[in-house]
């Protein structure tokens, strides 16, 4: 039903009465499914990077979280003859001191991991982050994690993980569950030409992932998730060429595959294939039905099939195995090669159903409201057609026989002479389409409620009230993203995290590199993408302003803040930022450069008004000082004072 509602197709079981003329199907389900799919893809890939990160654990085991040494010790060591570095730490230990070494490990390699060679000559190397300005701090655990993360991202890019994940997200929104397969090892051919121009391809074992349609996925029916599933069966539809290509893969029985091809195609069509196909295929399908099984098999059954069972599994009653079957012939039967053992499938629900393996999709949530919308729209169209035309009633006894009864503008009907009464009557049916359309709009509002996905989230216009302003739209969109947050959390928990762990285990098993070995954990970052980069950047800048206070600066990790700011701007922090040691060297270079620049003499202030001169006289002496007060010398109102010459007044009583 979800697929038919998405395509706008009525099922064959839907019966219409003879009075119903309209067969219209309003595909609101398609609009909402595509809107939900686009939001999921935008959240997962909006930051132009795969939402998967690898970080060291809170307390890394086997490698130090941070080590440091003082740059002053480097100068002291250079002055010493021979330049030898003596370790201050005692080489002796005791049982239970927490410094037990793994087989083949040394004290230096245990602590430094991939930084063993780079820091082999570092003097007085100490555990923890440096606390002084002259100390250089290194993070071996973080370095191993980021190297592993870069390798995993490169593998995901080569395997077109983004494309497969988009297909999975579409089936999540439409059908309720998305299935992803992998990673599994395949031999990939890389184009290469030697110095003489001869084509010499390179073959390398790489991880590959792929999308599996829900229609071809058959999990354990008694399981509620992949962790509880004892087995999984995937159904393939192969042609002869694809079946022959399996002979190139390891552990496939080439002679049995040739026998199956000679037996001919025996594809059995499932009941749902005609429903999801645009055309019914009545002819024979020239394809092979290939079944791929991952799950538990009894050890006794494997021994009867002459399967080489590893010695560590011979004492077990059952083992995890992989079986391929074509035409009831086993073309591959091997023990599960992954260590630790896992079934290479991930199934993420759109909306979690705790009592079923498969989730609930958006199309299923609005199935009833889609039916109501179709019904009210058909009623509105049929009523509009009926009320839009005039129904004529003709009394032929009052008309001259043999006339054409077709009606058109300017039509003239001839009546019988002397016949009383009206011969033609017009009847108009009432138009109730408005009431039907109101019920249609109400059904659409119920669809918004049932899906948790409002119409304005996918471009509906005519919104009034708070939605008329930019801030109001932002608040509405923020509230509408609540349903998507739960979906993205399901993607993180049921797909991205198992995928990252599978790639980590693949690299450890098939492409081991000691530089990326460490106590690491995989973290899915899909939900973090819900926070817009602008909001995250503003918060980081606000915190940076607070941390710039000299009393709070010692408590802030400015290198991490700068790296996060670079990420919010979609920049690579490893290329544009320096670590602590590089920052110290950069600051020292800038300081030395400024010291070599000649000191410039301070310039005199310009003539005229000077903000630093409180007198306002421009540096002159005119009008300076304090005005004299009464009874002080120079005050003109004192008794007995003589005025200036040229304006003398007569002395004595007035006549």
Protein Blocks (a to p, Z undefined) as FASTA:
>chain_A
ZZmmmnopacfklccdfklmbfcdcdfklmmmmmmmmmmmmmmmmnopacbdddddfbdg
hiafbdcddfklmmmmmmpghjiacdfbdfbdcehklpaccehiafklmmnommmmmmmm
pghiaedjdfbfkbccddfklmmmmmmmmmmmmmmmmnommmmmmmmmmmmmmnopacde
dddddddddddddfkopacdddddddddddddfklpccdfkbcbfklpmbdcddddddfk
lmmmmmmpghiafklmmmmmmnopaddcdfklmmmpmbdcfbdcdddddddddddddfkl
mmmnopacdfklmmpmbdcdddddeehiafbdcddfbdcdddfbdcddfbdcfkbfbdcd
fklmmmmmmmmmmmmmmmmmmmmmmmmpccddddfklpcehiafbdcehiacdddehiac
jfbdcdddddfklmmmmmmmmmmmmmmmmnopafklnopahiehjllpmklmmmmmmmmm
mmmmmmmmmmmmmmmmmmmmmmmmmmmmmmccfklgccdddddfklmmmpcfklmmmmmm
mmmmmmmpmklmmmpcfklmmmmmmmmnopafklmpccfklmmmmmmmmmmmmmmpccdd
dddddehjdfklmnonnopaghiajdddehiahiakbghiacdehiaccedjdZZ
